[in-house]
Amino acid sequence: MKIKVKVQPNSKEQKIEEAADGSLTVRLKSPPVDGKANQELIALLAARYNVAKSQILLKSGLTSKNKLVEINLE
């Protein structure tokens, strides 16, 4: 399963909002430094979809606000 994700780091609260097209906007508390925001994103998505963190892969956008995330639901 692939999902388009827009990340907003340095937010006051963690929040996941789903758009009508199935894409997600994720607000993260972590700053975009040393991969901290990406780690927080993976942890949040793992909790939301009830999968292990190792089942979530950032396909593109490692250093961008717009990311393509692949989730292995098996």
HUNOR-V493423 format. One record per residue. RES is the residue in one letter. PHI is phi in degrees with one decimal (none if undefined). D_LAST is the distance of its C-alpha to the last C-alpha in Angstrom with 2 decimals. Layout:
BEGIN
res:RES phi:PHI d_last:D_LAST
res:RES phi:PHI d_last:D_LAST
END
This chain:
BEGIN
res:M phi:none d_last:10.21
res:K phi:-111.8 d_last:13.56
res:I phi:-133.0 d_last:16.02
res:K phi:-85.3 d_last:19.67
res:V phi:-128.4 d_last:20.83
res:K phi:-107.3 d_last:24.48
res:V phi:-104.7 d_last:25.22
res:Q phi:-123.1 d_last:28.48
res:P phi:-73.5 d_last:29.19
res:N phi:60.9 d_last:32.05
res:S phi:-83.9 d_last:31.67
res:K phi:-74.3 d_last:33.21
res:E phi:-139.4 d_last:30.08
res:Q phi:-81.3 d_last:26.32
res:K phi:-158.3 d_last:25.23
res:I phi:-119.8 d_last:22.51
res:E phi:-118.7 d_last:23.97
res:E phi:-102.5 d_last:22.25
res:A phi:-86.1 d_last:24.46
res:A phi:-63.0 d_last:24.99
res:D phi:-83.8 d_last:23.32
res:G phi:92.7 d_last:19.97
res:S phi:-76.6 d_last:20.80
res:L phi:-118.1 d_last:21.08
res:T phi:-113.0 d_last:24.11
res:V phi:-118.9 d_last:23.49
res:R phi:-97.2 d_last:26.55
res:L phi:-120.1 d_last:26.42
res:K phi:-78.0 d_last:29.13
res:S phi:-71.6 d_last:28.78
res:P phi:-79.7 d_last:31.00
res:P phi:-81.7 d_last:29.74
res:V phi:-125.0 d_last:31.13
res:D phi:54.8 d_last:29.62
res:G phi:75.3 d_last:26.04
res:K phi:-64.2 d_last:26.30
res:A phi:-66.2 d_last:25.27
res:N phi:-64.6 d_last:22.14
res:Q phi:-63.3 d_last:21.21
res:E phi:-65.3 d_last:21.92
res:L phi:-60.1 d_last:19.89
res:I phi:-62.5 d_last:16.72
res:A phi:-63.0 d_last:17.48
res:L phi:-64.3 d_last:18.16
res:L phi:-66.8 d_last:15.05
res:A phi:-62.4 d_last:12.91
res:A phi:-67.7 d_last:15.12
res:R phi:-65.2 d_last:15.05
res:Y phi:-97.6 d_last:11.36
res:N phi:55.4 d_last:11.00
res:V phi:-128.8 d_last:8.74
res:A phi:-74.1 d_last:10.42
res:K phi:-59.7 d_last:12.86
res:S phi:-69.5 d_last:11.79
res:Q phi:-89.8 d_last:8.58
res:I phi:-112.8 d_last:11.32
res:L phi:-128.3 d_last:13.68
res:L phi:-83.7 d_last:17.08
res:K phi:-76.0 d_last:17.72
res:S phi:-152.7 d_last:21.31
res:G phi:87.7 d_last:23.87
res:L phi:-55.7 d_last:23.87
res:T phi:-112.7 d_last:27.48
res:S phi:-114.1 d_last:27.55
res:K phi:-74.5 d_last:27.21
res:N phi:-97.9 d_last:25.16
res:K phi:-126.6 d_last:21.72
res:L phi:-114.2 d_last:18.81
res:V phi:-113.5 d_last:15.50
res:E phi:-110.1 d_last:12.14
res:I phi:-117.4 d_last:9.06
res:N phi:-90.3 d_last:5.66
res:L phi:-89.4 d_last:3.80
res:E phi:-84.7 d_last:0.00
END
